[in-house]
Amino acid sequence: MADMTTPDSVEVTQVVSLTPIAAEKIRELLESEQDDQLALRVFIAGGGCSGFQYQMALTPLEDDDIVTEYEGIRVVVDPVSAQYITGSEIDYKDSLMGAGFTVHNPNAVSTCGCGHSFRVEGEDGDAQSCNCGH
C-alpha cells in the first residue's frame, strides 16, 4: 500500500473507534477500491425517524477533517458531525436479518429500532420515516 500521509492542516484525534470485525470489512472495501487517498468518512445527516441519520462513504480527505487512525485505516469526520458522534464505536453485524455497519453512540438519547437514526439531548431534528419498519 502506498504512503498514507495526511495534509499538515488535518487534525489527528480519536473521534470514533472500530471493532475488529468492522475494521476488517472496511479494510476489504478500501482495498477493493485500490485508491490510497480514500478514507472511511462517517457523518450525520438530518432525517430518519429519530432526527439524524448515520452516513458512511469512502472519500478523500478534506482540509477541515478530523482524522482517526485505526490499524492503518483512516476514519474521517467533519467538525459538525463530530459534535454528535464523538466517542462512538462502529461495528459490523452479519445475521440472518442482514449485514451492515452499526454505530454505538454514547451521545444518543434515543435511537430508531434499526439503529440507523438517532436523537441527541437538546436537538429535536425533523423526524421522518427511515423505512425500517420500526
C-alpha atoms as one frame of an Amber mdcrd trajectory, in Angstrom:
protein
   0.000   0.000   0.000   1.308   3.483  -0.818   2.217   6.183   1.698  -0.872
   7.314   3.631   0.292  10.747   4.762  -2.235  13.337   5.803  -2.105  17.036
   4.929  -0.490  19.280   7.569  -3.792  21.085   8.106  -5.606  17.893   9.150
  -6.057  17.327  12.888  -5.442  13.767  14.100  -7.576  12.756  17.089  -9.811
   9.925  18.327 -13.441  10.669  17.427 -14.769   7.191  16.658 -13.385   3.698
  17.096 -13.831   0.486  15.121 -14.445  -3.033  16.334 -12.047  -5.600  14.848
 -14.762  -7.016  12.539 -15.703  -3.516  11.317 -12.035  -2.742  10.663 -11.695
  -5.965   8.652 -14.738  -5.114   6.490 -13.600  -1.517   5.949 -10.107  -2.696
   5.003 -11.669  -5.061   2.426 -13.730  -2.196   0.983 -10.748   0.149   0.823
  -8.523  -2.490  -0.791 -11.163  -3.221  -3.432 -11.155   0.475  -4.398  -7.366
   0.435  -4.993  -7.054   4.149  -4.118  -4.747   5.037  -1.213  -6.257   8.533
  -0.989  -9.595   7.188   0.294 -10.687   7.050   3.916 -13.888   5.993   5.627
 -15.991   9.126   6.122 -18.553   8.931   8.941 -21.065  11.761   9.081 -24.575
  12.641  10.091 -27.426  13.980   8.014 -30.825  15.272   9.015 -33.707  12.855
   8.706 -34.596   9.383   9.775 -37.326   8.605  12.237 -35.284   9.947  15.177
 -33.996  13.184  13.618 -30.426  12.369  12.479 -29.066   9.551  10.320 -25.617
   7.983  10.261 -23.939   8.004   6.853 -20.675   6.414   5.677 -18.733   6.734
   2.437 -15.240   6.150   1.061 -13.859   9.600   0.211 -10.593  11.550   0.058
  -9.617  13.783   2.983 -10.801  17.383   3.214  -8.896  20.219   4.920 -11.152
  20.515   7.981 -11.496  16.759   8.620 -10.820  15.209  11.984  -8.855  12.033
  11.298  -8.766   8.896  13.435  -6.241   6.194  12.569  -7.194   2.630  13.441
  -4.718  -0.083  12.433  -3.783   1.882   9.310  -7.390   2.716   8.404  -8.185
   6.408   8.284 -11.630   7.312   9.595 -12.590  10.930   8.954 -15.339  13.031
  10.485 -16.274  16.621   9.673 -16.341  19.062  12.635 -20.153  19.400  12.654
 -20.730  15.629  12.737 -18.009  15.189  15.372 -20.034  17.054  17.984 -22.776
  14.409  17.672 -20.728  11.205  17.310 -17.544  11.669  19.368 -16.972   8.543
  21.445 -18.951   6.313  19.078 -17.933   2.807  18.076 -18.555   1.410  14.596
 -19.345  -2.290  14.446 -20.288  -4.727  11.690 -23.066  -7.273  12.162 -23.807
 -10.229   9.917 -27.000 -12.088  10.828 -29.993 -13.804   9.285 -31.745 -10.424
   9.255 -28.979  -8.874   7.143 -25.479  -7.499   7.332 -24.164  -3.997   7.756
 -22.402  -1.424   9.859 -23.895  -0.132  13.096 -22.895   2.825  15.242 -22.935
   2.647  19.042 -23.245   6.316  20.009 -22.995   7.327  23.690 -24.417  10.755
  22.805 -27.736   9.377  21.538 -30.666   9.740  23.912 -32.934   7.760  21.595
 -32.457   5.638  18.501 -34.622   4.077  15.848 -35.302   0.364  16.105 -32.970
  -0.236  13.145 -30.138   1.784  14.733 -29.642   3.978  11.659 -31.119   7.144
  13.111 -30.788   8.857  16.465 -31.534  11.919  18.543 -29.215  13.719  20.965
 -30.199  15.701  24.027 -31.280  19.231  23.189 -31.731  18.525  19.471 -35.176
  17.899  18.083 -34.338  17.281  14.421 -37.077  16.697  11.889 -38.230  13.135
  12.346 -39.098  11.351   9.111 -39.634   7.775   8.137 -36.426   5.805   7.588
 -38.424   2.923   6.070 -37.038   0.425   8.571 -40.416  -0.731   9.798 -39.806
   0.321  13.417
